[in-house]
Each structure stands twice: as structure tokens, then as C-alpha cells.
Amino acid sequence: MVQEDYILEAEKLYVSYNEIDIVRNVNFRIRKGEFLGIVGESGSGKTTLLRALMMLKRKNNDIKGNVRFQGRELIGLDEESLRRLRGMEISMIPQNAVTAMDGTKTISSLFHETICMHRDGKIRRRDSDKLASQIMEKMRLEDTGRILKAYPFELSGGMCQRVMIAAAMINNPKLMLGDEPTSALDVTSQLQVIQELELLKSNYQVSMIMISHNLGVISRIADTIAIMYGGRFVEYGSHEDIIRHAVHPYTKALLAAVPDADGKISKGLPGLPPTFEKEMKGCPFASRCEYCIPRCRKELPEDVAISLTHRVQCFRTKELQDDIA
């Protein structure tokens, strides 16, 4: 394995709160310019994983395993080194930009502070405004002069989210993390944000990890998709693997829950996601799975490689593949 080929690698990653594992044995790696989408219901561990990749720890929080950014191990790195990485090399797009922004400061101040915080030496406000205008124009935001003078409450939620994406790009990071950046928006604003993310993908060499409960949104922009349930990646593969050749029952349930062109959902998913406990036996999806066998409730399935890009955690992988064929 040549580490230089990968922007980020996670191996045997566990994240716990009060000694209860929320993220459990997660493994993945992404290349330069690759978009990884992580999909799962609320409570599946997505946000906990994203925070761990930024090494954002809370009280009684522990991160174990390996997280390498451009070959450099992040777990155990000192706080000052992490601070330099955050915002400069790795940036995050929050779920709700309006609440993430300081309502007492203008958008110009947001960009200026973001630049000054992560670059040596001061930069004049007019120079930071120029840089901000340039990147917003690349993101197809119009009337950038007005936007820079505005306060967050003077902009729509969708506009704030698009501005926040531009701010996250202002220092030319290598990796961006998106914490459900479309979930707080109406459908029209969601489309605008997705189009902006597509511009990042086509015009920059930035890699991105985006989490969402909306498989429809992820399927539009992701090169690789991970399906997360009970703190684990129960299925992982290329866009084609997951959207066209899904194997895990949970992935199939999520695909069936995507509305069709008429807004109808073919099939719902009964039950609730599992409650995280210190001793979690068996497959986390067993209680909701129509293919469940006694073994599923007692043992934890590990990765089964279907191809070089596609892996599934299910004891009945071969049978489910045969059903697809």
C-alpha cells in the first residue's frame, strides 16, 4: 500500500463515550478528489465518526485505531498541530450554517477571521474580501459585495449554507467534511447546495466525506458510498456497487425508501435503530431484518469482499447475491 495515494485512511477505528462503542471497527480510505458519502438513519454513528476524523473530543470520549491524513497519524497528535490542520488542511461544513455563524459579525468578518486564523501574518480586510469574492464567484454566488456586507440573519438559510461552503474552501483544504449540509434546507436550496458541491468536485482537487440520512442526495455526488448502521459500515462500495448492486438488507431498505418521481415510497422500514450498549451481541440489524437467522442474533458478521471495491457485513451475502443475479 502506497500511503501517498490516499488523503485519509481509517483502520480499525473505534469511538466510545463512557466506554460504550458508538463507532465500531470502521475501515476506509479515500484518494485525492474522491467523494465518500456515508448514509444511515439518525443514531447510526455518522456524526460521531465525522467528529472523530477531526479529532474533536468531548468529555469521557475515547478514539482508538488509526486515522492517517496524508500518511500522518492524527490519533495522539498534540492539540496545536491539530489546530493547524483544522480549517487549513481539513475543513468542515456544518449542518446548519445560520446557527454556526456569529450573528453579530458580517460575512466579510467570517472570511477575514477564517483566513487570519490559519495563515501566518495578517491580511488586510480588502484583500480577504477580494479572495472571498473570487471564491464565491467560482461557486456561482452573485452580488458578492452585498453578501460580504450582510449579516447572517440578512441571508436565507440556503445562501448561508452556500457561503459557509465557500468559507470552508477559502484556505484551499485537501479534505472537506460535510455534516448533513443539506438536511436543514428546503428542496430548492438543497439543489443549490448540491450543485455547489458538484462544482467543488469538478473544479478543485479537494476530497470530501459527507454524511446524510438521504441516500438520494448522496447518490448524486458520491464516488464511493458507505452504509452505516449500529456504528458499523454494513456495506461499502463504489456508487455503482451500492446503487445498482446493493446486497445488505439495510441498504436495500434505504433504496426502497427513496421516493420515486411521483413522490411515492415503495416500502418502509419497520422498527428502530439499535440502542448502543456496552455488550452488543450479533448483527445490529438483526431485529429489523427479514433475512435474519439464529446466527445473526448471536454473532457479529465481519466484512465479506464481493469485489475489490465492494464489501458487505452479512452472513447471508452469497444467498442475497444469488437473489440479485
C-alpha positions in Angstrom: 0.0 0.0 0.0 1.4 3.4 -1.0 0.2 5.9 1.6 0.8 8.8 -0.7 -2.1 7.7 -2.9 -4.6 8.4 -0.1 -5.7 11.6 1.5 -7.3 9.9 4.5 -7.2 6.3 5.9 -9.1 4.9 8.8 -8.3 1.5 10.1 -10.0 -0.4 13.0 -11.4 2.9 14.2 -13.4 2.8 17.4 -15.0 5.8 19.1 -16.6 5.4 22.5 -18.5 7.5 25.1 -18.4 6.4 28.7 -16.7 3.1 27.5 -19.6 2.3 25.1 -18.5 2.0 21.5 -20.5 4.2 19.1 -18.3 3.8 16.1 -17.2 0.2 15.8 -14.3 -1.1 13.7 -14.7 1.3 10.8 -12.2 0.9 7.9 -11.9 3.1 4.7 -9.6 5.2 2.7 -10.2 7.9 0.1 -8.0 9.3 -2.7 -7.4 12.9 -3.8 -10.5 14.3 -5.4 -12.7 11.4 -4.2 -16.1 12.0 -2.6 -17.2 9.5 0.0 -20.9 9.6 1.1 -21.9 7.9 4.4 -25.6 7.1 4.7 -27.6 5.9 7.7 -30.5 6.8 9.9 -30.2 9.2 12.9 -28.4 7.4 15.7 -26.2 5.2 13.4 -22.9 6.9 14.5 -22.3 9.2 11.5 -21.7 12.5 13.3 -19.6 10.7 16.0 -17.4 9.4 13.2 -17.1 12.7 11.5 -16.1 14.4 14.7 -13.5 11.7 15.4 -11.9 12.3 12.0 -11.4 15.9 13.0 -10.1 14.7 16.4 -12.8 16.7 18.2 -13.1 15.0 21.6 -15.6 15.5 24.3 -15.6 14.5 28.0 -15.5 10.7 28.5 -14.8 10.3 24.8 -12.1 7.9 23.5 -10.8 7.3 20.0 -8.8 4.2 19.2 -7.4 2.7 16.0 -5.7 4.6 13.2 -6.6 7.8 11.3 -3.9 8.9 8.9 -4.1 12.1 6.9 -1.7 12.2 4.0 0.2 9.5 5.8 0.4 11.3 9.1 -1.2 9.7 12.2 -3.8 12.0 13.8 -4.6 10.0 16.9 -2.3 11.2 19.6 -1.3 14.3 17.8 -0.9 17.4 20.0 -3.7 20.0 20.1 -1.6 22.8 18.5 -0.8 20.5 15.5 -4.5 19.6 15.2 -5.5 23.2 15.3 -3.2 24.0 12.4 -4.8 21.2 10.4 -8.4 22.1 11.1 -9.6 24.8 8.8 -6.4 24.8 6.7 -5.9 21.2 5.6 -9.2 19.8 6.8 -12.3 21.9 6.9 -15.9 21.2 7.9 -19.3 22.3 6.5 -21.8 22.3 9.4 -25.3 21.1 9.3 -26.9 24.5 9.9 -24.7 27.4 8.8 -27.1 30.0 10.3 -26.6 28.8 13.8 -22.8 28.1 13.2 -22.2 31.7 12.2 -21.7 34.6 14.6 -24.8 36.7 14.1 -23.1 39.9 15.3 -20.5 39.8 12.6 -20.7 40.3 8.8 -19.9 37.7 6.2 -16.7 39.7 5.4 -15.6 39.2 9.0 -16.3 35.5 8.7 -13.9 35.2 5.7 -11.3 37.5 7.2 -11.1 35.6 10.5 -11.0 32.3 8.8 -8.0 33.4 6.7 -6.1 35.1 9.5 -6.6 32.2 11.9 -4.8 29.7 9.7 -2.2 31.8 7.9 1.0 33.3 9.2 0.8 37.1 9.3 -2.1 39.4 9.0 -4.1 40.1 5.8 -5.9 43.3 5.1 -9.7 43.2 5.0 -9.9 44.4 1.5 -7.5 41.6 0.4 -9.6 39.0 2.2 -12.7 40.5 0.7 -11.2 40.1 -2.7 -10.3 36.4 -2.1 -13.8 35.8 -0.7 -15.4 37.4 -3.7 -13.3 35.3 -6.1 -14.2 32.0 -4.5 -17.9 32.9 -4.1 -18.0 33.8 -7.8 -16.4 30.4 -8.7 -19.3 28.9 -6.6 -21.7 30.9 -8.8 -22.8 33.2 -6.0 -23.9 36.6 -7.4 -23.7 40.1 -5.9 -20.7 39.1 -3.6 -20.3 42.7 -2.5 -23.7 42.7 -0.9 -23.1 39.3 0.6 -19.9 40.4 2.3 -21.6 43.4 3.9 -24.5 41.3 5.1 -25.1 39.7 8.5 -26.1 36.0 8.6 -29.7 36.9 9.5 -30.0 39.0 6.4 -29.4 36.0 4.2 -31.6 33.0 3.5 -30.7 29.6 5.1 -29.6 28.3 1.7 -27.5 31.3 1.0 -25.8 31.0 4.4 -25.0 27.3 3.7 -23.5 28.2 0.3 -21.4 31.0 1.8 -20.2 28.6 4.5 -19.0 26.1 1.8 -17.1 29.0 0.2 -15.6 29.9 3.6 -14.6 26.3 4.1 -12.7 26.4 0.8 -11.0 29.8 1.3 -7.8 28.2 2.6 -7.7 25.5 -0.1 -8.1 22.5 2.2 -7.2 19.0 1.0 -10.2 17.4 2.7 -13.7 18.7 3.5 -16.1 17.0 5.9 -19.9 17.7 5.4 -22.2 17.2 8.4 -25.5 16.7 6.6 -25.1 20.1 4.9 -28.5 19.9 3.1 -30.7 18.5 5.8 -31.9 21.9 7.2 -32.8 23.3 3.8 -35.9 23.3 1.6 -35.8 21.3 -1.6 -34.8 24.2 -3.8 -32.0 25.3 -1.5 -30.8 21.6 -1.2 -30.4 21.5 -5.0 -28.4 24.7 -5.0 -26.0 23.4 -2.3 -25.7 20.0 -4.2 -24.8 21.9 -7.3 -22.2 23.9 -5.4 -20.7 20.7 -4.1 -20.6 19.3 -7.6 -18.7 22.4 -8.7 -16.1 21.7 -5.9 -15.8 18.2 -7.3 -15.3 19.3 -10.9 -13.2 22.4 -10.4 -11.0 21.5 -7.4 -8.9 18.5 -6.3 -10.5 18.5 -2.8 -11.6 15.2 -1.3 -14.8 15.1 0.7 -16.6 13.0 3.2 -20.3 13.8 3.5 -22.8 12.2 5.9 -26.5 12.2 5.4 -29.7 10.2 6.1 -30.7 11.0 2.5 -29.4 8.3 0.1 -30.9 10.3 -2.9 -28.6 13.3 -2.1 -25.5 11.1 -1.6 -26.1 9.1 -4.7 -26.0 12.2 -6.8 -22.5 13.3 -5.8 -20.6 10.4 -4.2 -18.0 8.3 -5.9 -18.0 5.8 -3.0 -20.8 5.1 -0.6 -20.7 3.6 2.9 -23.9 2.4 4.5 -23.7 2.9 8.3 -25.8 1.1 10.9 -25.2 0.4 14.6 -21.8 2.2 14.4 -20.5 -0.1 11.6 -20.1 0.1 7.8 -22.5 -2.7 6.9 -21.9 -2.2 3.2 -19.2 -0.2 1.4 -18.6 0.2 -2.3 -18.5 2.3 -5.4 -21.5 4.3 -6.5 -22.4 1.6 -8.9 -21.9 -1.2 -6.3 -24.3 0.4 -3.9 -27.0 1.9 -6.1 -27.1 -0.8 -8.7 -25.9 -3.9 -6.9 -26.8 -3.5 -3.2 -26.6 -6.7 -1.2 -27.1 -5.9 2.5 -30.8 -5.9 3.6 -30.4 -2.5 5.2 -29.0 -0.9 2.0 -31.9 -2.4 0.1 -34.4 -1.0 2.6 -32.8 2.5 2.3 -33.0 2.3 -1.5 -36.7 1.2 -1.3 -37.4 4.3 1.0 -36.2 6.8 -1.7 -39.3 8.4 -3.2 -39.9 7.8 -6.9 -40.7 10.5 -9.5 -44.3 10.7 -8.1 -43.1 11.1 -4.5 -44.2 7.6 -3.5 -42.1 5.3 -1.3 -42.4 1.7 -2.3 -41.6 0.2 1.1 -40.9 1.5 4.6 -38.6 0.1 7.2 -40.2 -1.1 10.5 -38.6 -0.8 13.9 -36.0 1.5 15.3 -32.2 1.7 15.2 -30.4 -0.2 18.0 -29.5 1.4 21.3 -25.8 1.4 21.9 -24.8 -0.8 24.9 -21.5 -2.0 26.3 -22.2 -5.6 25.2 -23.8 -5.6 21.8 -24.2 -9.2 20.5 -25.0 -10.2 17.0 -25.7 -8.2 13.9 -27.1 -4.7 14.8 -29.7 -5.0 12.1 -31.0 -8.5 13.1 -34.2 -7.3 14.9 -35.4 -5.5 11.7 -34.1 -7.9 9.1 -36.4 -10.2 7.1 -33.5 -12.5 6.3 -32.4 -12.9 9.9 -31.3 -16.4 11.0 -30.4 -17.5 14.6 -26.7 -17.0 14.0 -27.4 -13.3 13.2 -28.6 -12.7 16.8 -25.5 -14.3 18.4 -22.5 -13.5 16.2 -21.2 -10.3 14.7 -20.7 -10.5 10.9 -17.4 -9.3 9.5 -16.6 -7.9 6.0 -17.2 -10.2 3.1 -15.4 -9.0 0.0 -17.6 -9.2 -3.1 -15.1 -7.4 -5.3 -12.1 -5.1 -5.0 -14.4 -2.2 -4.3 -17.4 -3.8 -2.7 -17.7 -5.3 0.8 -20.7 -6.4 2.9 -21.2 -7.4 6.6 -23.8 -10.2 6.4 -23.8 -13.9 7.0 -26.1 -14.4 4.0 -24.1 -12.4 1.5 -23.8 -15.3 -1.0 -27.6 -16.1 -1.0 -28.5 -12.4 -1.3 -26.1 -12.0 -4.2 -27.7 -15.0 -5.9 -31.1 -13.4 -5.4 -29.9 -10.3 -7.2 -28.4 -12.3 -10.1 
